Amino acid sequence: MTSYRVMNHLEVIEFNGRLIATASTERQDDPRWTEIKIYRTDSGRYVVHRTGRSVVYHHLDGPCNFGIATRGRDLPPDAEPCRPTNKRQGRSCLPPAMDADAFDPDATYEMEMDLHSADVCEAEDVPRKLSQFRGGNEVMSSVSRRALQTAVDADPDLRAALTAQVRRVD
């Protein structure tokens, strides 16, 4: 087995085990995406690790107020300026693109940071850790469903634990 370290907000979770599933919403045309990894520990527990990723930067102290202060020259090469999107029409600060004349490599911008969360759980709790509650209902995103299906296909113990659960409806 392999030794892993995953982040849960500012906490580090260390364990020995194996990676049994990955799924991502990453697309070439979207500068923000979600990654999910599911691990099986040597002790038989599961670690569900979610990461919100971004390559977006903003004006320092602008209306978006996201990220941490980063010099223009220290932005990653694939960084993209904040722009309106369908999800965030009203809030965008429109900093200059890195290849524009107005971009100042000595200026300070705000670079969005990756956001990590992780849960250590038993097999029967893995679906719940991949779900969210909206309007009183438990829902699972498509990326979470892909990660769960991959994990179930890769791990017979997880498959057995989840298929043993019966939901009775009268």
N, C-alpha and C positions, 0 to 999 in steps of 0.2 A: 504494500500500500504506500501511498504518498502522503507527505505532510503538507497541510494547507493552512493558510492564514487568510481569513476574510474579514471585512469590516462590517460592523453593525453600528452605524452612526460614527462615533469616535472610539468605540470599543473594538478590540481585535479579538476574534475567535480563532483559536488554534485547534487543530484536530488532525488525526491520521485517518485516511479513508480513500475513497475514489470518487471521481466526478462521474455521475451517471446520466446527467442531462444538461443541455444548454438550449436556450432559445433567445431570440433577439428580434426587435422591431427595426433594426438598423436598415436604412435605405439611403441610397446615394443623394437623394433630393431633400433629406430631412436632417438638420444639424442636431436634433435631439432624439434619443432613443432609449429603450429599456432593454436590459439584459437580465436573464434569469439563469442561475446555475443551481443544480440540485446535487448534493453530495450524499454518499452513504458513509458514515464513520465506521471505523473498525469495531466499535462497540455496538453497531446495529442501529444507531439513531440516524437522523437525517438533518442536513443543514440546507435551508432554502435561502439563497443569497440573491438579492435583487439590487441592481445598479441602474440608476438614472444617469445617463451619459449626455454630455453636451460639448459642443465646440463653439458656442456662441459667446461673444463679448459685447459689452455695453459701455456707454459713456460713464465715467466715474461720477457718482452722486447724481446720476440721471433719474428719470422717472421710473425706470425698471427696478433699480436698486437690487440687482442680482450679482452674485459672484464675489470674488476677492480682488483687491487691487493688484494689477499686473502691468508692468511696463510694456509698451507696444512692441518693443524688440523681443520681449520674452513670451509673447503669445505663440501658441503652437502654429506650425505652418498651415494647418488645415482650419484655423480659426475663422469663423464667419461673423460678420457684424449683425447685431440685432435688427430684425426686419419684421414687419407685420406678417402674421400668419392667420389662417382661418380660425385657429383656436385663440389667438391673442390679438385681435384686430385693434383694440383701443390702446394697447400698451406696447410701444416700441420706441427706442430712443435714437435709432438711426445713426450710429457712429460711422465714420468713414471706413470703407473697405481698406484692407491692408495694402492693396495695390493702387489706391487713389492718391492723388497729390495732397489731399487734405489730411491723410493719415500721418501722425507724428510718432515715430518709434520711441521718442523720449517721453511722450505723454503717458499718463497712467489711465488704464481702462479697467473695467471690471470683467473678469473671466469667470463664466459659470463653472462650477466644480461638480465633479461626479458625486452623486448622493447614494450612499450604501445603507442597506438594512439587511439583517439576517436573522433567522430563527433556527433554533435547534429544537427538534421535535421527534415524536414517535411517528411511525409510518401512517397511522390512521389520521394524524393531524396535518399531513403534508398538503392535502387539497385546501384546507382552511387557511393555511399560511399563504397560499397562492391566491386567495379570494379577497374581495373587498365587500363592504356592506354599503349599498346604495338604496336609499328609499326603503329601508327595512328588509331588503332582499340581499342574499349573498350571491355575488356575481364573480365570474372568473373571466379575465381578459383572454383574448385569443393567444397571446404570447405565453400566458400562464398555462393555458390548456395544452399548448404544444410542448412546453417543458414537462408538464405532468405526464403526458402520453409517452414522451421519450423515456422518462424515468421508469414508468410502469413497464415499458417494453424491455428496458435494460436490467431491471432488478426484480427477480421472482418473489422475493419477500415483500416488497412493496406491492406488487400486483396481488399477491395472496391476501395481504392485509386489507386492501381496498375492495377487492371483490368479495371478501367475506362480510362486508358491511351490507346489511339489508335495510332498505327503506320501505316501511310498510305504509300504504296509503289506503284508507277505507272510504 
